[in-house]
C-alpha cells in the first residue's frame, strides 16, 4: 500500500467483513468519526501513526514493514485475497 486512500480502502473492507460500523470503530479506536470516514473514502491526505495503530488493533490487523521490492509469498497473497 502506498497511499492513505489504499490504506483507507483496506481498513473499510476489514471493518465491513467484521460487521463493525464506522461509528463503533471510531469510538473503539478513540478517533473522530469524521476522520475515519474521510480516511475510508480516500479524502484524508495524512493520518497519524498512533491513530492507525489504534485502528489496526481494533480490527485485528498488524502493520508489516518491508522493502518495497520484496515480493510476498503465495500464503500472503491468499490471505490478502480472503482465500485459504
URFENCOR-V168662 format. One record per pair of residues at least 12 apart in sequence whose ideal C-beta (glycine too) atoms are under 10 Angstrom apart, sorted by the first residue. I is the first residue (numbers start at 1). J is the second residue. Records with the same first field share a line. If there is no record, write none. Layout:
# URFENCOR-V168662
I = J ; J
This chain:
# URFENCOR-V168662
1 = 63
2 = 68
3 = 42 ; 45
4 = 38 ; 39 ; 42 ; 43 ; 44 ; 45 ; 46 ; 47 ; 52
5 = 39 ; 40 ; 41 ; 42 ; 43 ; 44 ; 45
6 = 42
7 = 39 ; 40 ; 42 ; 44 ; 47 ; 52 ; 55 ; 56 ; 63
8 = 36 ; 37 ; 38 ; 39 ; 40 ; 41 ; 42 ; 43 ; 44 ; 47 ; 55
9 = 39 ; 40 ; 41 ; 42
10 = 40 ; 59 ; 61 ; 80
11 = 25 ; 36 ; 39 ; 40 ; 47 ; 52 ; 55 ; 56 ; 58 ; 59 ; 61
12 = 25 ; 36 ; 37 ; 39 ; 40 ; 41 ; 42
13 = 40 ; 59 ; 82
14 = 55 ; 56 ; 58 ; 59 ; 60 ; 61
15 = 36 ; 40 ; 55 ; 58 ; 59
16 = 40
17 = 59 ; 82
18 = 58 ; 59 ; 60
20 = 58 ; 59
21 = 33
22 = 34 ; 36 ; 37 ; 39 ; 40
23 = 36 ; 37
24 = 58
25 = 40 ; 54 ; 55 ; 58 ; 59
26 = 39 ; 54 ; 55 ; 58
27 = 58
28 = 54 ; 55 ; 57 ; 58 ; 59
29 = 50 ; 51 ; 52 ; 53 ; 54 ; 55 ; 56 ; 57 ; 58 ; 59
30 = 50 ; 51 ; 54 ; 55 ; 58
31 = 47 ; 48 ; 50 ; 51 ; 52 ; 54 ; 55 ; 58
32 = 51
35 = 47 ; 48 ; 51 ; 55
36 = 51 ; 55
39 = 51 ; 52 ; 55
49 = 63
64 = 76
